[in-house]
Amino acid sequence: MRGVVMYAPGDVRVEEREDAKIVEPTDAVIRVTAACICGSDLWPYRGIEALNGPTPMGHEYIGIVEQIGDDVRDIKVGDYVVGSFVASDNTCEICRAGYQSRCVHNVMMGSVGTQAQLARIPLADGTLVATPGAPDADLVPSLLAASDVLGTGWFAAVAAEAGPGKTIAVVGDGAVGLSAVLAAKQLGAERIIAFSRHPERQALAREFGATDIIEERGDAGAARVKELTGGYGAHGVVEAVGTEESMWQAINSARPGGYVGYVGVTHGVKLDGLDLFFTGVHLHGGPAPVRRFLPELIQLIWDRAIDPGKVFDLTLPLEDAAEGYRAMDERRATKVLLTL
């Protein structure tokens, strides 16, 4: 099968890989119909995360089930499926509490590599959710978004306590941040403040439900949120970047007693305990339990109530994945969809 492999920072190749196959009786193998490049894939691409030799890439996927292991009961060959970027059994105590990404048997799909023609899905019954049928072509981008960025943005908005009467601020205008804007709107937030300096992303944020756009960053950005909220700060803030500046920007944008939902993969973030102590904010986040939200998100997409696939602004064939990585690294694209 053809698949994407990263050899070193900036060195992405599409090459022949061994076909995905059943390893455990709880596995399924899907024929990937669409994959994509995630902002977190840029950390090793930029040399910020170390690579341990040539690494198969990708953790977002949709496709058609081709094989199932002997112990798979709920997923059938021929199902069109969406799966989380973390495989989970969906039965352990942590999963039942709604935190499937921290399942005691979790498998990070990045270790599998789903930017490929075929993918092995561990713990298939707990990880995959079948769509009501074969989707129309125009629904494919949105269903793919549900595999990670939409579910991650949704979790961030939930963690930020988005709801009726609430003001929610969103730090980060990438695909996750934009998805969090959409989620906050769907969850009923009254006011949604998006941080962005990019006109095309500002326009999509407004389309998704943002009522205000702030271009300032850091302390200046947080001060602007306070100014817009009568000195109080937002009821909840989404942090969707992962740097120390963005984390403090989120914390300082929240009012005392407010909520910060952080989903940016953190790099170099250190929080001074005493400074944090006096903010009085709730911090909640981490790897999003996308599987918790998948059934609801798939139905919203199927019913055309939401169109999160608009975060994809560049579509390329799998063979051109290296160009997709370059486009996202150079901020010429928000998120790249790879066709197969």
Secondary structure per residue as TSV (DSSP state, phi and psi in degrees):
chain	resnum	aa	ss	phi	psi
A	1	M	-	360.0	156.2
A	2	R	E	-88.9	139.5
A	3	G	E	-156.1	160.0
A	4	V	E	-87.9	133.1
A	5	V	E	-132.3	132.1
A	6	M	E	-100.4	122.3
A	7	Y	E	-92.3	-32.6
A	8	A	E	-165.6	167.9
A	9	P	T	-51.7	127.3
A	10	G	T	78.7	-1.9
A	11	D	E	-113.0	91.1
A	12	V	E	-111.8	131.7
A	13	R	E	-131.7	151.6
A	14	V	E	-109.9	121.5
A	15	E	E	-146.7	173.3
A	16	E	E	-71.7	128.7
A	17	R	-	-121.9	160.8
A	18	E	-	-61.8	137.1
A	19	D	-	-57.3	139.3
A	20	A	-	-61.8	143.8
A	21	K	-	-147.7	164.3
A	22	I	-	-68.2	127.5
A	23	V	-	-111.6	-47.8
A	24	E	S	-109.6	153.0
A	25	P	T	-65.3	-12.1
A	26	T	T	-94.9	4.6
A	27	D	-	-82.2	159.8
A	28	A	E	-132.2	156.3
A	29	V	E	-117.3	128.2
A	30	I	E	-114.6	148.5
A	31	R	E	-86.9	113.9
A	32	V	E	-70.6	126.4
A	33	T	E	-97.6	-21.0
A	34	A	E	-161.0	143.2
A	35	A	E	-135.9	-179.4
A	36	C	E	-158.6	171.3
A	37	I	E	-104.7	131.7
A	38	C	-	-101.0	152.2
A	39	G	G	-57.0	-32.7
A	40	S	G	-70.4	-20.1
A	41	D	G	-67.2	-18.0
A	42	L	H	-78.4	-18.5
A	43	W	H	-60.9	-52.1
A	44	P	H	-70.3	-30.9
A	45	Y	H	-61.1	-34.1
A	46	R	T	-91.1	0.9
A	47	G	T	81.0	11.7
A	48	I	S	-82.2	-31.4
A	49	E	S	-108.9	139.1
A	50	A	-	-77.0	144.6
A	51	L	-	-101.1	141.3
A	52	N	-	-102.9	69.7
A	53	G	S	81.2	-175.6
A	54	P	S	-56.5	128.2
A	55	T	E	-125.2	120.3
A	56	P	E	-60.2	139.6
A	57	M	-	-113.4	157.9
A	58	G	-	108.0	140.8
A	59	H	-	-143.7	6.8
A	60	E	-	-115.7	138.4
A	61	Y	E	-166.8	149.9
A	62	I	E	-139.6	158.0
A	63	G	E	174.6	-169.0
A	64	I	E	-113.9	131.2
A	65	V	E	-69.4	125.2
A	66	E	E	-105.5	-32.5
A	67	Q	E	-142.9	151.2
A	68	I	E	-133.6	150.3
A	69	G	-	-75.9	168.0
A	70	D	T	-63.6	-24.6
A	71	D	T	-97.7	4.1
A	72	V	-	-81.3	127.0
A	73	R	-	-117.0	-35.2
A	74	D	S	-95.1	-24.9
A	75	I	-	-99.9	136.3
A	76	K	-	-119.8	151.9
A	77	V	T	-58.1	133.0
A	78	G	T	97.9	-14.7
A	79	D	-	-64.6	139.8
A	80	Y	E	-90.4	124.1
A	81	V	E	-130.7	153.8
A	82	V	E	-120.4	137.8
A	83	G	E	-129.8	157.2
A	84	S	-	-74.2	158.9
A	85	F	S	-75.2	-4.9
A	86	V	E	-125.3	124.6
A	87	A	E	-78.2	140.6
A	88	S	-	-145.6	156.3
A	89	D	-	-79.6	-19.8
A	90	N	S	62.8	19.1
A	91	T	-	-127.5	-19.8
A	92	C	S	-70.0	170.4
A	93	E	H	-61.1	-35.6
A	94	I	H	-68.4	-43.5
A	95	C	H	-61.7	-45.2
A	96	R	H	-65.2	-23.0
A	97	A	T	-81.7	-4.4
A	98	G	T	97.6	16.3
A	99	Y	-	-121.0	57.9
A	100	Q	G	-60.1	-27.1
A	101	S	G	-67.0	-16.5
A	102	R	G	-112.4	23.0
A	103	C	-	-46.2	144.1
A	104	V	T	-66.1	-15.5
A	105	H	T	-115.1	21.4
A	106	N	-	-60.8	147.8
A	107	V	E	-128.7	120.6
A	108	M	E	-73.1	123.4
A	109	M	G	-66.6	-17.5
A	110	G	G	-62.1	-22.9
A	111	S	G	-77.2	-14.3
A	112	V	T	-92.5	-46.1
A	113	G	-	86.3	98.2
A	114	T	-	-105.3	2.5
A	115	Q	S	-82.6	72.6
A	116	A	B	-160.8	167.7
A	117	Q	S	-70.7	-32.0
A	118	L	E	-130.1	153.0
A	119	A	E	-145.3	136.8
A	120	R	E	-85.6	127.2
A	121	I	E	-110.1	107.0
A	122	P	S	-67.2	156.1
A	123	L	S	49.7	51.4
A	124	A	H	-57.2	-43.1
A	125	D	H	-62.3	-32.9
A	126	G	H	-91.5	-8.6
A	127	T	H	-109.8	-39.6
A	128	L	E	-92.8	145.0
A	129	V	E	-126.8	125.3
A	130	A	E	-78.9	140.8
A	131	T	-	-79.1	164.7
A	132	P	S	-62.0	-16.6
A	133	G	S	179.3	-168.0
A	134	A	S	-71.3	125.2
A	135	P	-	-76.4	152.9
A	136	D	-	-62.8	151.7
A	137	A	G	-57.7	-34.8
A	138	D	G	-73.5	-12.2
A	139	L	G	-88.2	-14.4
A	140	V	H	-57.9	-47.7
A	141	P	H	-58.5	-40.7
A	142	S	H	-68.3	-41.0
A	143	L	H	-63.5	-37.9
A	144	L	H	-64.6	-40.2
A	145	A	H	-59.4	-32.0
A	146	A	H	-65.2	-22.7
A	147	S	T	-64.9	-25.3
A	148	D	T	-149.9	-72.6
A	149	V	H	-63.0	-39.9
A	150	L	H	-67.6	-47.0
A	151	G	H	-63.6	-35.0
A	152	T	H	-70.2	-44.7
A	153	G	H	-62.2	-36.5
A	154	W	H	-65.8	-46.4
A	155	F	H	-60.1	-41.5
A	156	A	H	-61.9	-41.4
A	157	A	H	-67.6	-38.2
A	158	V	H	-64.5	-43.9
A	159	A	H	-64.5	-29.1
A	160	A	T	-83.6	4.7
A	161	E	T	62.4	37.8
A	162	A	-	-62.2	137.7
A	163	G	-	179.4	179.9
A	164	P	B	-55.0	135.7
A	165	G	T	80.3	-1.7
A	166	K	-	-95.6	148.9
A	167	T	E	-103.2	123.7
A	168	I	E	-119.9	131.1
A	169	A	E	-107.0	146.4
A	170	V	E	-125.9	115.9
A	171	V	E	-94.1	115.9
A	172	G	-	115.0	123.7
A	173	D	-	-114.3	23.8
A	174	G	S	-78.1	-169.4
A	175	A	H	-61.3	-37.1
A	176	V	H	-69.2	-46.6
A	177	G	H	-60.5	-43.8
A	178	L	H	-63.6	-38.8
A	179	S	H	-64.4	-34.8
A	180	A	H	-66.5	-35.3
A	181	V	H	-60.8	-48.3
A	182	L	H	-59.2	-43.7
A	183	A	H	-63.9	-45.3
A	184	A	H	-59.1	-39.6
A	185	K	H	-63.8	-46.6
A	186	Q	H	-63.5	-32.3
A	187	L	T	-80.7	-3.4
A	188	G	T	99.5	11.0
A	189	A	B	-56.9	139.9
A	190	E	S	-79.7	-36.7
A	191	R	E	-136.9	133.3
A	192	I	E	-129.1	117.3
A	193	I	E	-104.2	119.4
A	194	A	E	-108.0	133.4
A	195	F	E	-89.5	121.6
A	196	S	-	-163.5	144.2
A	197	R	-	-115.6	6.3
A	198	H	-	-111.7	116.5
A	199	P	H	-53.6	-41.3
A	200	E	H	-69.1	-34.0
A	201	R	H	-76.5	-35.4
A	202	Q	H	-58.9	-42.4
A	203	A	H	-64.1	-42.1
A	204	L	H	-70.1	-36.8
A	205	A	H	-58.8	-43.6
A	206	R	H	-65.1	-40.3
A	207	E	H	-61.8	-36.8
A	208	F	H	-77.9	-13.8
A	209	G	T	133.1	0.7
A	210	A	-	-65.1	136.6
A	211	T	S	-100.1	-22.1
A	212	D	E	-139.6	146.3
A	213	I	E	-121.8	132.0
A	214	I	E	-119.1	130.3
A	215	E	-	-97.5	-18.1
A	216	E	-	-68.6	153.5
A	217	R	-	-123.8	173.4
A	218	G	H	57.9	-141.4
A	219	D	H	-61.4	-36.0
A	220	A	H	-65.5	-38.3
A	221	G	H	-65.6	-45.0
A	222	A	H	-61.9	-40.5
A	223	A	H	-63.0	-35.2
A	224	R	H	-67.4	-37.4
A	225	V	H	-63.0	-43.7
A	226	K	H	-60.3	-41.9
A	227	E	H	-61.7	-40.5
A	228	L	H	-73.7	-15.5
A	229	T	T	-116.3	30.2
A	230	G	T	66.1	25.3
A	231	G	T	90.9	-7.5
A	232	Y	S	-81.7	-44.7
A	233	G	-	101.6	167.6
A	234	A	E	-73.3	151.9
A	235	H	E	-65.9	-35.0
A	236	G	E	-147.8	151.0
A	237	V	E	-136.1	135.6
A	238	V	E	-96.7	130.8
A	239	E	E	-109.7	113.6
A	240	A	-	-129.0	37.1
A	241	V	S	-123.0	-63.5
A	242	G	-	109.8	12.8
A	243	T	S	-103.4	166.0
A	244	E	H	-64.4	-40.2
A	245	E	H	-61.2	-44.4
A	246	S	H	-68.1	-35.0
A	247	M	H	-66.0	-45.5
A	248	W	H	-69.6	-32.6
A	249	Q	H	-60.2	-41.8
A	250	A	H	-67.5	-48.1
A	251	I	H	-61.1	-43.8
A	252	N	H	-77.1	-11.9
A	253	S	H	-84.4	-13.8
A	254	A	E	-89.8	148.5
A	255	R	E	-76.8	159.6
A	256	P	E	-55.5	132.1
A	257	G	E	85.9	-3.3
A	258	G	E	-76.6	178.6
A	259	Y	E	-122.4	136.2
A	260	V	E	-118.1	118.8
A	261	G	E	-99.7	109.2
A	262	Y	E	-107.5	124.3
A	263	V	-	-131.2	-4.2
A	264	G	S	-66.4	132.6
A	265	V	-	-66.9	114.4
A	266	T	-	-76.0	140.7
A	267	H	S	-138.7	115.0
A	268	G	S	71.8	22.8
A	269	V	-	-88.7	123.3
A	270	K	-	-128.1	127.8
A	271	L	-	-109.7	118.2
A	272	D	-	-66.5	124.9
A	273	G	H	-59.8	-41.5
A	274	L	H	-70.8	-41.1
A	275	D	H	-60.6	-43.5
A	276	L	H	-65.8	-39.4
A	277	F	H	-54.0	-42.3
A	278	F	T	-85.7	-2.1
A	279	T	T	-78.0	-31.2
A	280	G	-	68.9	22.2
A	281	V	-	-96.2	157.8
A	282	H	E	-91.6	129.7
A	283	L	E	-111.3	127.5
A	284	H	E	-150.5	132.0
A	285	G	E	174.2	-150.2
A	286	G	S	112.0	-165.6
A	287	P	S	-60.5	125.7
A	288	A	-	-68.9	134.9
A	289	P	-	-79.4	70.9
A	290	V	H	-56.3	-37.2
A	291	R	H	-57.7	-30.7
A	292	R	H	-58.7	-37.7
A	293	F	H	-97.9	-12.9
A	294	L	H	-54.8	-47.7
A	295	P	H	-57.3	-44.4
A	296	E	H	-66.3	-43.5
A	297	L	H	-67.1	-41.5
A	298	I	H	-60.3	-42.4
A	299	Q	H	-66.5	-40.0
A	300	L	H	-60.9	-41.5
A	301	I	H	-67.5	-45.8
A	302	W	H	-59.7	-37.8
A	303	D	T	-81.6	-0.5
A	304	R	T	59.9	33.4
A	305	A	S	-81.4	-25.3
A	306	I	-	-137.1	156.1
A	307	D	-	-134.5	65.8
A	308	P	G	-67.6	-14.2
A	309	G	G	-63.6	-10.7
A	310	K	G	-65.7	-12.2
A	311	V	G	-69.4	-19.8
A	312	F	-	-80.8	117.4
A	313	D	-	-119.3	9.5
A	314	L	E	-149.9	127.8
A	315	T	E	-119.5	128.5
A	316	L	E	-136.5	153.6
A	317	P	E	-68.7	154.7
A	318	L	G	-51.2	-38.5
A	319	E	G	-62.1	-20.5
A	320	D	G	-101.5	24.8
A	321	A	H	-57.4	-35.7
A	322	A	H	-59.4	-38.9
A	323	E	H	-66.3	-36.1
A	324	G	H	-62.3	-41.7
A	325	Y	H	-63.2	-43.0
A	326	R	H	-62.1	-42.8
A	327	A	H	-63.1	-40.7
A	328	M	H	-72.9	-38.9
A	329	D	H	-61.2	-38.1
A	330	E	T	-89.6	6.4
A	331	R	T	59.6	29.6
A	332	R	S	-84.7	-11.1
A	333	A	-	-141.7	142.8
A	334	T	S	-77.9	-47.3
A	335	K	-	-155.3	138.4
A	336	V	E	-108.5	127.3
A	337	L	E	-96.3	134.3
A	338	L	E	-109.3	122.4
A	339	T	E	-92.3	150.2
A	340	L	-	-128.8	360.0
